[in-house]
Amino acid sequence: MADGVVLITGGNRGIGLAIAERLAGDGENVVITTRHELPESQLAALDALGIHTVVGDVTDEAEAQRMVNDAMKHGEWLRGLINNAGINRDKLMTRMSTEDFNAVLQTNLVGAFNMSKPALKLMQKQRQGSIIHMASVVGLTGNVGQANYAASKAGLIGLMKTIAKEGGLRQVRSNAIAPGMVETDMTDALSDKTKEAILAEIPAKRFAKPAEIADVCAFLLNNEYVTGQVITIDGGLTL
């Protein structure tokens, strides 16, 4: 881990922040990306944990390259990239605009491509590294009202498998995590009735905690023989 950098996109809240805190606690040299400047209070809290920040938009190819370059100012090699940045614009497909469809794919899928491309180049040169993609169970099953989100996450799984095959030639690993329902701002916005209906379908009878997703992320970062896999963390939702 010495002098290695782990770069996490969208690491200032929710699952991304939980991953950043977990890995920093493990002694990793963590850099997170944010789309906008963070408040001084949050920057101070992150700094206290040893977490660095870079600001930029993953949907912009040039900015993605610049963010990777900026992250590398904090270490000598790129140990890991975690493509976590994502948005949702849920709506029934017959009511969904092309703008909403494209916006979600641009952030969730094209953004991951933009970040993975320069990261993969570095890792192939290093002959080591791990790229982890935050997918979703809806990328495996589809979901009502989430044509854009499900398509982006299914595409992310295909991207992950291709990176695993291309990266494997030089000891670069690529995996995906497919969470089910997680306690985040996104799920907090659901109505109590919707939450109850979802919980009825989950054998574990609860939503995942962000720290539980972070646990799996730490495992994938460190295990050198797991690649090309989708690890589903859903409390049994997709059974």
C-alpha positions as CSV (number, residue, x, y, z in Angstrom):
1,M,0.0,0.0,0.0
2,A,3.0,2.3,0.5
3,D,2.6,5.4,-1.7
4,G,-0.3,3.9,-3.6
5,V,-3.4,6.0,-4.3
6,V,-7.0,4.8,-4.3
7,L,-9.3,7.1,-6.2
8,I,-13.0,7.1,-5.5
9,T,-15.4,9.0,-7.7
10,G,-18.4,10.7,-6.0
11,G,-16.8,10.0,-2.6
12,N,-18.3,12.9,-0.6
13,R,-21.5,11.2,0.6
14,G,-23.4,8.0,0.8
15,I,-21.7,4.8,-0.3
16,G,-18.7,6.6,-1.7
17,L,-18.0,8.4,1.6
18,A,-18.4,5.1,3.5
19,I,-15.9,3.5,1.2
20,A,-13.5,6.4,1.6
21,E,-13.7,6.3,5.4
22,R,-13.3,2.5,5.5
23,L,-10.2,2.5,3.2
24,A,-8.6,5.5,5.0
25,G,-9.1,3.7,8.2
26,D,-7.3,0.7,6.7
27,G,-4.3,2.9,6.0
28,E,-5.0,3.5,2.3
29,N,-4.0,6.8,0.7
30,V,-7.5,7.9,-0.4
31,V,-8.5,10.6,-2.9
32,I,-12.1,11.3,-3.7
33,T,-13.6,13.2,-6.6
34,T,-16.5,15.7,-6.2
35,R,-18.4,17.5,-8.9
36,H,-18.5,20.7,-6.9
37,E,-16.4,22.4,-4.2
38,L,-17.3,21.1,-0.8
39,P,-18.0,23.3,2.3
40,E,-15.0,24.1,4.4
41,S,-16.4,22.1,7.3
42,Q,-16.6,18.9,5.2
43,L,-13.2,19.5,3.8
44,A,-11.8,19.8,7.3
45,A,-13.5,16.6,8.3
46,L,-12.1,14.7,5.3
47,D,-8.7,16.2,5.9
48,A,-8.7,14.9,9.5
49,L,-9.2,11.4,8.1
50,G,-6.4,11.9,5.6
51,I,-8.8,11.9,2.6
52,H,-7.8,14.2,-0.3
53,T,-10.3,15.7,-2.7
54,V,-10.2,16.7,-6.4
55,V,-13.0,18.6,-8.1
56,G,-14.3,17.8,-11.6
57,D,-17.0,16.3,-13.8
58,V,-16.6,12.6,-14.7
59,T,-18.7,13.1,-17.8
60,D,-16.0,15.3,-19.3
61,E,-13.2,13.2,-20.8
62,A,-10.5,16.0,-20.3
63,E,-11.6,16.6,-16.7
64,A,-11.5,12.9,-16.0
65,Q,-7.9,12.7,-17.2
66,R,-7.1,15.8,-15.2
67,M,-8.6,14.3,-12.0
68,V,-6.5,11.2,-12.4
69,N,-3.4,13.3,-12.9
70,D,-4.3,15.4,-9.8
71,A,-4.9,12.3,-7.7
72,M,-1.4,11.0,-8.6
73,K,0.1,14.1,-7.0
74,H,-0.7,12.3,-3.7
75,G,1.2,9.1,-4.4
76,E,3.6,7.3,-6.7
77,W,1.2,4.7,-8.2
78,L,-2.5,4.0,-8.7
79,R,-3.5,1.2,-6.5
80,G,-7.3,1.4,-7.2
81,L,-10.1,3.2,-8.9
82,I,-13.6,2.9,-7.6
83,N,-16.2,4.2,-10.1
84,N,-18.9,5.2,-7.6
85,A,-20.3,8.5,-9.1
86,G,-23.9,8.1,-10.2
87,I,-27.2,9.8,-10.5
88,N,-30.8,8.7,-11.1
89,R,-33.8,10.3,-12.8
90,D,-36.5,7.8,-12.3
91,K,-39.7,7.8,-14.4
92,L,-41.8,5.4,-16.3
93,M,-40.2,4.7,-19.7
94,T,-43.2,6.1,-21.6
95,R,-42.8,9.4,-19.7
96,M,-39.0,9.5,-19.7
97,S,-37.3,12.2,-21.9
98,T,-34.3,11.4,-24.0
99,E,-32.5,14.1,-22.0
100,D,-33.1,12.2,-18.7
101,F,-32.1,8.9,-20.3
102,N,-28.9,10.3,-21.7
103,A,-28.0,12.3,-18.5
104,V,-28.0,9.1,-16.4
105,L,-26.0,7.1,-18.9
106,Q,-23.5,10.0,-19.3
107,T,-22.7,10.0,-15.5
108,N,-23.1,6.4,-14.6
109,L,-21.6,4.7,-17.7
110,V,-19.7,7.2,-19.8
111,G,-18.3,8.7,-16.6
112,A,-16.9,5.3,-15.6
113,F,-15.4,4.8,-19.0
114,N,-13.8,8.3,-18.9
115,M,-12.2,7.5,-15.5
116,S,-11.2,3.9,-16.3
117,K,-9.4,4.7,-19.5
118,P,-6.5,6.8,-18.0
119,A,-6.5,4.6,-14.9
120,L,-6.2,1.4,-16.9
121,K,-3.2,2.9,-18.8
122,L,-1.4,3.6,-15.6
123,M,-2.2,0.3,-14.1
124,Q,-1.1,-1.7,-17.1
125,K,2.2,0.2,-17.0
126,Q,2.5,-0.6,-13.3
127,R,1.4,-4.2,-14.0
128,Q,-0.9,-4.1,-11.0
129,G,-4.1,-2.4,-9.9
130,S,-7.8,-2.8,-9.2
131,I,-10.8,-1.1,-10.8
132,I,-14.1,-1.5,-8.9
133,H,-17.4,-0.4,-10.4
134,M,-20.5,0.4,-8.4
135,A,-23.3,-1.3,-10.3
136,S,-26.8,-2.2,-9.0
137,V,-29.1,-5.2,-8.8
138,V,-31.4,-3.3,-11.3
139,G,-28.6,-3.8,-13.8
140,L,-29.2,-7.5,-13.5
141,T,-33.0,-7.5,-13.2
142,G,-34.3,-4.2,-14.6
143,N,-36.8,-2.2,-12.6
144,V,-40.0,-0.3,-13.2
145,G,-39.4,3.4,-13.6
146,Q,-35.6,2.9,-14.0
147,A,-35.0,2.3,-17.7
148,N,-32.1,4.7,-17.8
149,Y,-30.6,3.7,-14.4
150,A,-30.9,-0.1,-15.2
151,A,-29.4,0.4,-18.7
152,S,-26.4,2.3,-17.2
153,K,-25.7,-0.3,-14.6
154,A,-26.1,-3.2,-17.0
155,G,-23.7,-1.4,-19.3
156,L,-21.3,-0.9,-16.4
157,I,-21.2,-4.6,-15.9
158,G,-20.3,-5.2,-19.5
159,L,-17.6,-2.5,-19.3
160,M,-16.2,-4.2,-16.1
161,K,-15.9,-7.6,-17.8
162,T,-14.1,-6.1,-20.8
163,I,-11.6,-4.3,-18.5
164,A,-11.1,-7.5,-16.6
165,K,-10.1,-9.3,-19.9
166,E,-7.9,-6.5,-21.2
167,G,-6.4,-5.6,-17.9
168,G,-5.7,-9.3,-16.9
169,L,-3.0,-9.4,-19.5
170,R,-1.0,-7.1,-17.2
171,Q,-2.3,-8.1,-13.7
172,V,-5.0,-5.5,-13.6
173,R,-8.3,-6.6,-12.0
174,S,-11.8,-5.3,-12.5
175,N,-14.9,-6.2,-10.6
176,A,-18.4,-4.8,-9.9
177,I,-20.5,-4.5,-6.8
178,A,-24.3,-4.7,-7.3
179,P,-26.0,-3.3,-4.2
180,G,-29.7,-3.8,-3.5
181,M,-31.4,-1.3,-1.3
182,V,-28.9,0.7,0.8
183,E,-29.5,3.4,3.5
184,T,-28.6,6.5,1.5
185,D,-30.2,9.9,0.6
186,M,-31.6,8.2,-2.4
187,T,-33.6,5.6,-0.4
188,D,-34.4,8.1,2.4
189,A,-36.5,9.9,-0.2
190,L,-38.8,6.9,-0.7
191,S,-42.2,7.0,0.9
192,D,-42.9,4.8,3.9
193,K,-45.3,2.8,1.8
194,T,-42.7,2.1,-0.8
195,K,-40.1,1.1,1.8
196,E,-42.5,-1.3,3.4
197,A,-43.3,-2.9,0.0
198,I,-39.6,-3.3,-0.7
199,L,-38.7,-4.7,2.7
200,A,-41.4,-7.4,2.2
201,E,-39.3,-8.7,-0.7
202,I,-36.0,-8.7,1.1
203,P,-35.3,-11.9,3.1
204,A,-32.9,-10.0,5.4
205,K,-35.9,-7.6,6.2
206,R,-33.7,-4.5,6.1
207,F,-31.7,-2.2,3.8
208,A,-27.9,-2.5,3.7
209,K,-25.7,-0.1,5.6
210,P,-23.2,1.8,3.4
211,A,-20.4,0.3,5.6
212,E,-21.4,-3.2,4.4
213,I,-20.8,-2.2,0.8
214,A,-17.5,-0.7,1.9
215,D,-16.5,-4.1,3.4
216,V,-16.8,-5.8,0.0
217,C,-15.0,-3.0,-1.7
218,A,-12.0,-3.4,0.6
219,F,-12.1,-7.2,-0.1
220,L,-12.1,-6.6,-3.9
221,L,-9.3,-4.1,-3.6
222,N,-7.0,-6.6,-1.8
223,N,-7.8,-10.0,-3.3
224,E,-5.5,-10.6,-6.2
225,Y,-7.4,-13.5,-7.7
226,V,-10.9,-12.2,-8.0
227,T,-11.6,-10.5,-11.3
228,G,-14.5,-10.1,-13.8
229,Q,-17.1,-10.8,-11.1
230,V,-20.3,-9.1,-10.0
231,I,-20.7,-9.3,-6.2
232,T,-24.4,-8.8,-5.3
233,I,-25.1,-7.3,-1.8
234,D,-28.9,-7.3,-1.6
235,G,-30.0,-9.2,1.5
236,G,-31.5,-11.8,-0.8
237,L,-33.6,-9.4,-2.8
238,T,-32.8,-11.1,-6.1
239,L,-33.3,-14.6,-5.0
